[in-house]
Amino acid sequence: RATPRLTLAATYTGKTELPLTDGELKLNMTGAGLGVVKYDDVSLKGLALPEEIGVGAAYQMNDKLLLSLKLNWINWSDAMKKTELRATDPSIAGLADINSTSTMNWDNQLVFATGMAYQYNDKLTLYAGYNYGKNPIPKEHTNPVVAGIFDHHLTFGGSYKYNSQWTLFGGIEYDFRKKVEYTNPELPFGNDAQLRNEAVWLHLMVSRQW
């Protein structure tokens, strides 16, 4: 707490591996006369949550309104180097399994975030936030399996303090629609492709104090 109204903070998060197994994959092979082929056993290795360093500040404008700013450095270059996709058990007997290694080589990312909290009354607090981080995926390594191409994120939410022990939090996050046209020679899905992504997330949390 730098002053009665200004708080400064810093955080560090380490890298966490994310092996994915027991998935499904649908591959459109209409051009080969096979229609949509489903693979019932899919695994993906090489994914990880990245190392992060964040610094920020929060300023209490008055008794009800809090404003915040944060800057995050995200070490994608260490977390997203290469993925190995394996898909077996196709819906058409005799069709070959898929074994694909894809170069990721994501760029490191700076994310700028701003937010506000408004204490409506003793029980209800409202939140809003926005952040921007340039798409870290090089165009030549774009992959529909890992479609983290978003630049802009918008959030709204609130918390309700039921009593001195229990608090309920809820929020909606919108990731603005993003389109990338790319050619990735390592993928078995063809060239001159287009990836489009848009997302709405619902977040819920219950907190208890002892």
N, C-alpha and C positions, 0 to 999 in steps of 0.2 A: 504494500500500500504506500505509494509515493506521497500522496496527500489524502485528506479525508474523502475526496471525491474520485481520485485517480488511482487505479490499480494496474500494475504491470505484471506480466506473466510470461513464462517460457515452458515449453514441454518437449519431451523427447519420446519417440516410439520406435522400438526395434523392428527389424524385419521378421516376418512370420510366413513360413512356407504354407502353400495351399494345394495339396494334391487332391484331384477330383477323380472319383471312380463311380461305377454303376450308373453311368449316364446313358442317354439315347441320342441318336443322330438321324435326321431325315435328310437324304440327299436327292435332289431333283435330277434324275437321269433320263428325262423325257427325250432329250436329243438322241439318246442311244436306244430309244424304244423300250425303256425299262420302267418308265413312270417314276414315282417317288419310292426310293428304296430306304427302308428303315433298318438301322443297326441297333441291336438291343443291348450291346455291352460296349460302353465307351469310357475311356479313361483319358485324362489330360494331366500331364506333369509339366512343371516348370513355372507355375504361377506362384506368386507370393504377395503378401501385403508389404509395402515398402517401408524402409526406414524414413522417419519424418522428424523434422525439427520445426517448431513453431514458436513465434513470439507475438505478443499481442498486448492490447491495452483496453481497459474499460473505464468509462467516465460516467459518473452518476450526475446527470443533468439537474435533477430535482428528486423529490421524494418518490416519484412514480416512474420516471423515465431513465433507463440506462442505455448508453450507446457503446459499441465495441468495434475494434478493428483488429485484424489478425493477418499475419503473413506466414505461410507454411512453405518450407522447402521439402520436396518429396523426391527421394532417391530411387526413381524408377529404373535408372540404368543398371542398378544392381539387382533389382527384384524381377525385372522382365527382360531376360536375355534370350531365352529360347524355350519353345514349348514342344512337347512330344505328344501327338494325338494318336491314339490307337482305337479303332472301331472294328468289332467282330460281331459274329452272329447276324448276318444280313437276312432280310426277309425273302430274298431270292437265293435259293440253294445254288452253290457253286460259284457265287460271286466272290471276288477276292476281298480279303480284309483290307482296311485302310491303315497304313502306318505312315504318318506324316510328321516331319520335323520342320518347325517354322521358326525363322529368326524373328525376334521381337525388337531388340535394341531400342527400347523406348528412351526418350529424352527425359532428363530430369525436369521438374516442374515447379514453378512458383505459383502459389495460389493466394490471391488477395480476397479477403472476406470481410464483410461488415454486417453488423446485426444490431438489433434493438430489443429491449424487454420493457414492457409497460405494465406496471402493477395496477390493475383495474380496481381491485379491492383487496381486502386481507386474505382472500382465498384464491382469487383468479389472477394469473399473470399471462399476458399475451406476448408472443415472440414473432419476429420477422427477420429474415436474413438473405443475403445475396453473396455469391462468390464467383470469381472468374479464375480459371486456369487454362492456359492454352493446351489444346489437344497434344498429349505427349507422344502419340504414335506416329512414326514416320510413314508417309504415304505408301512407300514401297513395301512396308511390313504390316499394313492394315490386314486384319484377320477378323472375319465375322464371328469367330468363336469367342474372341476377347474384344468386345466392341466398346471400349472405354474412351470414346471419341468426344465426349461432351466438353464444352467450354464454359457454359453458363448454367448456374444452379440458383433456384429461388425457393425459399422455405417460409412457411407460416405454421404457427403452432400455439400451444398454450399449456399451462399447468393449473391444476386445481388441487388446493390443499384441503383434503377432506377433514383432517384433524391434525394435532401436533405430531403424529407419527406417520400418517399415510399421505402421499402425494401422487396424483395421476398426471402423467405427461402425454401429450399427443401432438403430432405434427404431420404436415404434408410437404413433400419435396418434389419440385418439378425440374427436370433436366431438359433444357430447351432442345428442340429438334436440331439434329446435326446431320449433314450429308457429306460423304467423302467419296470421290471417284478415284479408283486406284487400279494398279496392276501389280499383283504379287506373284512372281514366277514360281514360288515354292509351294503354292496351294494347288490342290487337285480340283478346285472349283471353277477354273477358267480365268481368263484375263479380261481387261476392260470392264471391271466390276464396279458396282456402286453399293456402298454401305450407308444405310439410314438408321438412325436411332433416336428414340424419344422415350422418356420414362416419367412415371408418376409413382412416388413411394409413400407409403403410410408408415409412420413410426409411432410406436406405443411403448410406454415404460411406466412401471409402478415402483415407487420408492418408499422404503420404510426406515424411519430413524429410531435408534435405540438410545 
